[in-house]
């Protein structure tokens, strides 16, 4: 039986951040309790008890906006439908300011062994600009309490290369985080997505895209500084200590199967990619009728699978097996892809590693800086 992952989406936030394009709502009245009812019905439809679930990731939104009783119920729903004995990594996302010590105790008691805290920046002006509801003191309290409760695998999410942020701001943020010594750091450059507050400001000319040269300086500093402090880069935006890479995200990047549960959640099962409906009302209506709440589902073609393996696999430092290229049946396409690889190899953006067992294509450090361009050129 294939090992799988499980993603559970909690679409509630105290407020929506200015850069966020994920499906999220500010909860009113009993919305969270009703949502948990729907979530439980959807999970039961999949009959996961006989599945080998290796990773669980509860994301959002802000899962830790749930109160103690709601958190306990969420964990009970999951534990009643999943054999937790098989689970190696169990993550919940949290925002500072929504994570007191009592919630942390409930989370730890449920078997969660990895915490992902969204700090993003340490300067109050930058946090305010992004629409975050917390400050640095809130983060420190949440982080220190997590350590007191016994969490020994903590990720901190950071954002860089956004309007108004300076290189000094970013250095200060990284130096502070390294001093806290989390096991994992995710550092994402900000992308202005349609439908966000930032996109509206961008369209109105109030903010601009981040300067490309400044982005490269920040990214290079990130990679070098974290390496100096024993953080191993294993993916374009992810760094870990002590081999504590995020096993759940690696499932995504290796195109392995996972269940997606909740409003707007995506999943990949039996060669089919699906996305759930995006409104609470429709989600409740369908699950009430014992109907899978999918808005979209498609069987992936050979081309789809190839492109996903290129797009996701090249993000990882270990790269992709050259057999993916060798298996292209169309000789014209194969030669075109091989020429493209050769072009980028000569420019120093791609390297090809060979041993007795396999031949691997991976991006060099300079290749990671222009990864989007290279990946697009290699897709069918």
C-alpha positions, 0 to 999 in steps of 0.5 A: 500500500502506498504511503500518503500524506494528509493536509487539513485546511483551517480557513480562519484568521483573525484578519487577512494579511495584505499579501495572502491569496489563500482561502481564509475567513474571519470567523463569526458566531459558530462558524468554526464549530459548523466547519469542524462538523463538515470537516469530520464528514469529509474525512469519514468519506475517505475511509483513511483508517486502512491507509498508511498516512506518514505525514499530517499538516494542519495549515490555514488560515490560522489553525491556532485561532481555534479555542481549546475545545475546538482544537481538542475536537479537531485532533479527535476528528483526525485521530479517529480517522487516521492510524497515528501509529504510522505518522512520522511527522505531524505539523500544525501552523501557528501565528504568534498571538494565537498560541498560549501555553495551554493551547501548546499543551493541547497540541503536544498531547495530541501527538503533534511533533512539529510546529510551524510559526509564521513570524515573517519579519521582526520589525514592527513597521514591516509587520504592520505593512504586511497586515500581521496582527502580532509583534516580535514580543508575541513571537518570542512568547509563543516560541519560548513557550513551545520550547517549555512544553517540549517541542523540539522541531520548530519551523519559522516562516520568514518573508523577504524582498517586499516593498520597503524592506531593506537588506539591513532589515533582512539581515537583522531578521535572519540574525535574530532567528538564528539566535533562537535556534529553530530546527527549520527556517523557511524563507520565501520571497514575496510574490504579489498575487492577484486578489490581495490587498498588495495587488490592489495597491500595486495596480494603483501605483502605491507599491512596486515590485521588488528590485531584482538586484536587491532580491539576488543580494538578499537571497545570496545572503540568506543562503550563505548566512544560514549555511555558516550557521549550520542550516542545510539548504534542501530546497530553494526556500527551505533550510534545516538542521539535524536532517529535520527537513519537512517530510510533508512538503517533500511529498509535494515536491516528489509528486507523492500522494496526499489527501487534501481535506477542508475548504479549498484544500488540494489533494493528489490521489490515484493520478488525479489532482483535485481541489475542494470548493472555496466557500464555507456554505458550499462545503457544508452543503456537499458534505451534508449530502455525503458528497465529496466537496470537490470543485475540480478534479483531473486525471494527470496526463504524461505531460502534466506529470512531467511538468510537475516533476520538473517544476517541483523536483528542480526546487530541491537541491538533490534535483531530478533523475535524468531518466525523466528526460530519457523517457520522453518518447517524442524524439524532437521534444527530447532533443529540444529539452536536452539542448536546453539543459546543455545550454544552462549547464554551459552557463553554470546554472545547471549541473549534471551529477553521475554515479554508478546508480543514476544521473541527476540534473540539479540547479546550481546556486546561481541557477536557483536565483533564476529557477522560474526561468529555467523551469519554464524552459524545461517544461513540455 
